[in-house]
Amino acid sequence: MNIPVHLEERSYEIIIEAGARRKLSQLIAQLLPEAQACCIVTSETLVNEQWFDIDSGINQYTITVSDGEESKSIEVLGQVLEQLAEAKLSRRDLVVSVGGGAITDLAGFAAATYLRGIAVIHIPTTLLAQVDAAIGGKVGINLVAGKNLAGAFHQPRAVLCDVEVTATLAPEEIRSGLGEVAKCWLLEGKSASEIVATSPQDLLELAVNLKARIVSDDEREGGQRALLNYGHTLAHAIEKLCLAQSTPMRHGEAVAIGLRFAVRLALALERVDSAVVAETDAVVAGFDLDFAIPREFRTTDLVQAMSHDKKAHHDLTFVLPGPTGFGVVAGIDREIVTRVLEEFRNHE
């Protein structure tokens, strides 16, 4: 399946199929006929995978970085940029990301900043990257102060979602991506009872279609695209504390917690009734995403981290369900957020 992202001259397609990675050389010849070289940015682990047979059809160089969020740093970004320069990539050449969300973000940001911007093609290798990081052009790195605080909008020329690759993922990697799928499921108004009858590829296509449609309407998050942050305010706060305390938790797990908290905050603000809370819990459980906030994290620290979320404007801002659908709600009283979070944690 080919799913288009409509952005005038920056439009591109997301290709979802078995063996999609093998279309790279064909796409480069079609989309970037003047390109003579590319740098493949990937992880030290992925280059040893059996399926890693990436062929660009032009001169190619491979840059490896460490796995996971630790690669999304200023230091690693600098190293990647230096290697792009050593490879003598020109403005007509390109970067190819092959990896999960962290690699996608890092490689995309490197492409956005090298020579003031060169082309990038993403080959996301996790479900999470396929439904989230690879689509929409949001690229960046983490700062000590928080996730993704340095970044840019830099749309890819194409995204190749290879279901052969995701079929090799461990169950915990699949669950991490399902956190974003659950978010999309809720945004689309689908019920928990429909999950069991939906195939993995249909789940992938539902999430990709939703994000592609929203990005096409709102490229730079001026309106509707902010809805894709549903569940992410608390999720990012949890992830910030996880990084600081070396506590393991995957993004989708944190998002699932954030979804369950956000709907309870909406209930406290009288935007929804208890039936919506119950249905949200059922959806999260239906995707096998019943996770809890680590007990060692203090509620006060989580609230403080949420107030520094990049979507906020010096206040507490959440995407919440309401009587007419989902919307961005700013300026929520800190005491209400703290109380709801404490109650949520006490009943987990």
C-alpha positions, 0 to 999 in steps of 0.5 A: 500500500502507498499512502500519500502525504500531501504537502505541495512540493514537499509531498511524498509517499509512505510505502507499506509492503513486504520487502519495501527496503529493496525499493531504495535504489529505484526511489533514489533514481526516480526522486533524486536522479542527480544524487551520486552518494548517500550516507546510511545512518543506522545502529551498531546492532542493526548492521548485523541483522540478516535482513540488512541488505540495503542497496542505494544503487549509488556510492554509499557510506554507513554511519553507525551510532549506539542503539536507543535514545542515547544516540539523540544527543548533541555530541552524537549529532556532531559526530554524524555531521562530521562523517557526512562532511568526510564523505563529501556529500553534496546538496544533491546527495542524501541521508538514509535512516535505517532504524527505530525512532531515535535513529530516524530523529537523529538522521533526519535532524542531521540531514536538515542541518548539513549544508542547510538541508539535504534530502533524507529517506527513512526506512523505519525498522520498528513499529513505533518508527513506522507509525510515528517518527518517520512520518511528518518531518519532525526531527530532533535530538534530546537536551538534558532539559527534556526530549526533542527540545532541539529539532526542525521540520524536515520532510523526507522524500519517501518512507519505506515501511517494510513489514518483513523487518517488523515481523522480526521484532521482539514482543516488547518492541511491538508493544512500544509501537502499539502505544502509538497505535492505541492513541490513533485508535482512540483518536479515530473513535474505534472501540476496544471490541474491534481490536481482536478482529484487526490484523497487524498490517491493518493496525499499521495502515490505520495509524499511518493513514491518520498521521499522513492525513493530519500532517497533510492538513497541518504540517507545522503543528499549528492546529489539528496536528497537536492532537497527535500528542494525546497521552504524550504530556505525561509520557514525555515527563515519565521518559524524562525521569527515566533518562535521568534515573536510568529506569527502563521504559519504552515510549509506547508504554509511557504513552499508554500510561499517558492515555489513561491519565489524560482521560481521567484528567478530562473526567475531572474537568467534566469534559467526559463521563466515566464510560469514556474512561472505561472504554479508554482503559479497555482499548489500552488493555486490548493492546496489552499495554497495562503499565504503571508509573514507576513508584520511585518517581515523585508526583511533584517531579512528574508535574514539574516535568509536564509543565516544561513540555515543549507543547506547553506555553509556561503552563500545563497543557494537555490534549484531552477528549471532550463532548465535541471531540479531542482538543488542546486544553491549556492553563489547567490548574496545577492542583487539579493535575496533581490531585488526579495524578495522585488518584490515578497512581493510587488505583493503578 
